[in-house]
């Protein structure tokens, strides 16, 4: 996780730093449904490149938003899920969903 001195003074800027990309928000959306494997996430986010997905997942893990669980199997299996901190972002995603629905009704 980032240290407090590494974060912007503005809380909105901090939130955007952690989840402010299109892909991170869509990854979060999926992880609220269930745990996902890398290939499943990549298939569900049809336009994301492997590099962007990898970088996004690594950043979210480093920020304490998601867990990466490696299962000792052959072949190895890795799953991504939300941490307790990540789960606290649910109201943010709910608000975005609600706003998006309202916007589509009024366009």
Residue pairs with C-beta under 8 A, 6 or more apart in sequence:
1 62
1 63
1 64
2 62
2 63
7 14
7 17
8 14
8 17
15 92
18 24
18 60
18 63
18 65
19 25
19 28
19 60
19 65
19 89
19 92
21 56
23 45
23 48
23 52
23 53
23 56
24 56
24 59
24 60
25 93
25 96
26 45
27 41
27 45
27 53
27 56
27 57
27 60
27 66
27 80
28 60
28 65
28 82
28 86
28 89
28 93
29 93
30 36
30 41
30 44
30 45
31 66
31 80
31 81
31 82
31 86
32 82
32 87
32 90
32 93
34 81
35 69
35 79
35 80
35 81
36 44
36 79
36 80
36 81
37 77
37 78
37 79
37 80
38 53
38 54
38 57
38 78
38 80
41 53
41 57
41 80
42 48
42 50
42 53
45 53
57 66
57 68
57 80
60 66
60 86
61 67
61 68
64 83
64 85
64 86
65 82
65 83
65 85
65 86
65 89
66 80
66 81
66 82
66 83
66 86
67 80
67 81
67 82
67 83
68 78
68 79
68 80
69 78
69 79
69 80
69 81
70 76
70 77
70 78
71 77
71 78
71 79
